[in-house]
Amino acid sequence: MENSVQNFTAVFEQAEEGGYVCWIEEIPEAMSQGENLNEAKSNLLDALKLLMETNREQAENNISGRNVIKEIIPISAI
């Protein structure tokens, strides 16, 4: 299987108190902030990774002991 990359849209908005607030347009639960754009981007990637790890753990707990089929599927750009 070929490695594929899914791109997401990061939105950065200047905060009134300084710095930036940010979120992933396609996954609004992934949000963060930073004092500058580079810090905001880094923090947003960390937030996205943590959100995905947490969702994966919750899903694993929900299917524990059930007869399920799991498969990794590539997602093409929509």
C-alpha positions in Angstrom: 0.0 0.0 0.0 1.3 3.4 -0.9 1.8 6.0 1.9 -0.8 8.8 1.5 -0.9 12.2 3.2 -4.1 13.9 4.2 -3.9 17.6 4.4 -6.0 19.7 6.8 -6.7 23.4 7.0 -5.2 25.2 10.0 -6.9 28.5 10.9 -5.0 31.1 12.9 -6.6 34.1 14.4 -4.9 36.9 16.2 -6.0 37.0 19.8 -7.0 40.4 21.4 -4.5 39.7 24.3 -1.7 38.9 21.8 -0.6 35.7 20.1 -2.8 33.5 18.1 -5.7 31.0 18.7 -5.9 28.2 16.1 -7.9 25.2 15.1 -8.2 22.6 12.4 -11.1 23.6 10.1 -12.0 19.9 9.4 -11.6 18.9 13.0 -12.7 21.8 15.2 -12.1 19.9 18.4 -8.4 20.2 17.6 -7.6 23.7 18.8 -4.7 25.5 20.6 -2.9 28.8 20.9 0.6 30.3 20.9 2.5 33.5 21.4 3.5 33.5 17.7 2.6 31.5 14.5 5.4 29.0 14.9 4.4 28.2 18.5 0.7 28.1 17.6 1.4 25.6 14.7 3.5 23.4 17.0 0.9 23.5 19.7 -1.9 22.8 17.2 -0.1 19.7 15.9 0.4 18.5 19.5 -3.3 19.0 20.1 -4.3 17.1 17.0 -2.0 14.2 17.9 -3.4 14.1 21.5 -7.0 14.3 20.2 -6.4 11.4 17.8 -4.7 9.3 20.5 -7.6 9.9 22.9 -10.2 9.1 20.3 -8.3 5.9 19.5 -8.1 4.9 23.1 -11.8 5.5 23.6 -12.7 3.5 20.5 -10.5 0.6 21.7 -12.3 0.7 25.1 -15.7 0.7 23.3 -14.9 -2.3 21.1 -13.0 -4.3 23.7 -14.3 -7.9 23.8 -16.5 -7.4 20.7 -16.1 -9.3 17.5 -15.0 -6.5 15.1 -12.8 -6.1 12.1 -10.3 -3.3 12.1 -8.6 -2.1 8.9 -6.4 0.9 8.1 -7.8 2.7 5.1 -6.2 5.6 3.1 -8.2 8.8 2.9 -8.0 10.7 -0.3 -8.5 14.4 -0.5 -12.2 15.3 -0.8 
